[in-house]
């Protein structure tokens, strides 16, 4: 029955995502320009994929039975909170601050950035989800059955679980966003994470079904570079996967939380894109389904630059490229003017930085 419910939730989320995306692109709340960005090819893409994924995944998690009420509410709350705050940063945020250090450093100087608001807001939503998930085990056993030391031990264990679950939800929301730098990458990571969580038991499989269904349904739009998840969709998918991971045994949750923290810390120092490009298997998966590299280069080769006059140094090949910099990776998704987390913008390849919560 649990497997059947998980399948129903996956299909409901997939159908909901397609319907929500069709409705949103038809209505264009606030006008088309509100949601349209220009990608690295100079082509328009829409941010409406993110809200569509968020609404569909949250709706399927809440509506389809098969999970206890608290788990369903935690999934819906995590998706709605992370998705709404991500959308806020997509539409309002600037690109002058990057990563946790950038936003928290600005906050220390008295400047409240949209990224700082998002960090606090997603943290609060993750804490609320963590408390809801802890409440699933409350009330089991007769009152007063534990001695005072046993009660203290139980209270400490529950507090530990709340902290771990909060970290999973908030950390996963940020981590999926860190991968949202190339077409389809964040969705592929989300689908792989959903498959891995599905091996952890029926509860995790049922919880991961909604984000997996919504993400898979809009993968063609993302790979085709017609739309993008943005912070809204990436944060929502990650938060829901964090809720799903919270159903694992405590030791497994600690392992997952440690991996999330390690990858997040590594992203402040190293480029995921470069690491993926240097690893053949990962690069093959990353490029799977994406538009061919020739499309990015255009129909004709660039015109050769004339030779510099004698005695004058040759002009550099790029305006600000380093002497040893190579061409931009095929399918690169530069960040746009809307926020440091956006993947759109000018045709020049961006410096990859961490993407805050």
C-alpha positions, 0 to 999 in steps of 0.5 A: 500500500505504501508503494502504491501511495508513493506512486500516486504521489509521484504521478500527482506531483508530475501532473500538477507541475505540468498543469501549474506551469501551463497556467502560470506561463499563460497568466504571467502574474505581474507581467511577462517581464517579471519572470523573463531572464536572458540566458547565455545564448541571448535567449529568453527563459522564464523563472516560472518553472520554480513556482510550478514545481513548488506548488505541485510538489507541496500540493501532492505531499499534502493531498495524497494519503500514505504518510502521517499528518505531521509528515505531510504537513512538514513536507508542505511547510518546507516546500512552501516556506523555502519556495516562497523565500527563494522566489522573493530572492529571485525577484528582488535580490541583487547580485552584490553579495555571494554565499553565506559569508557575503550575506552574514558579513553584510548583516554584521555591518548592518546591511540586510540583504535578500539572501540574509532574509532567505537564510533566516526564513528558510531556517525558521521553516526548517525548524518548524518542519523539524518540530513537526517531524519530532512530534510524530513520536510523541504520545507513544506510551503511558504518561509517567512511564519514564523515570526522571533520568529517563525523561531527561534522556528522552528530552535530550534525544528529541532535542537532538533529533530536532536539531538534526532534522532542521539541519537536514531541511535547511542544508538540503535546500541550500545544497540543491540550489548550489547545483543549479548552475547548469541546465537540468543539473539540480533536477538530476541531483534531486532525482538521484537523491530521491532514488537513494532515499527510496532505498532507505525505507517506505517512509523516505520513499513516500516522502521523496515521491512528490519532489521527484515527480514535480522535478521530473515533469519539468526536466524537459523545460529545464534541459531545453533552456526554456525555463529554469528552477531559480532559487524558488524551485531549487530551494523547495526541492531540497527542503522536501528532500531534507524532510524525506531524509529525516525519516531515516535512522539517526545514524543515517541522518547524521551521515547525510547531514555530514555529507550536506555540510561537507559539500556546502563548505567545499562549495565556498572554495571549489567549483562544482562545475569544474570538478564535474567537467574533470570527471568523465562519468559525472560530465556525461551525466551532466551533459545528458539531454542538454542542447549540443555545444554547437548551439552555444557557439553559433552558426559561424566562427568568430572573426579573427582579430587583426594583428597588432601593429609592430611594437605594440602588444597584442590586444587580449582575447577577452575583456577580463579573462585570465591569460590561461582562461579557456572558453566557457563550458558548453551550456553554461548558465551565467548568473543574472542581474536579479540575484547572486543565485540566478543562472541567467545574465550576460554572455560572459561565463561567470565565476562560480560562487556558492549559492546561499540558502 
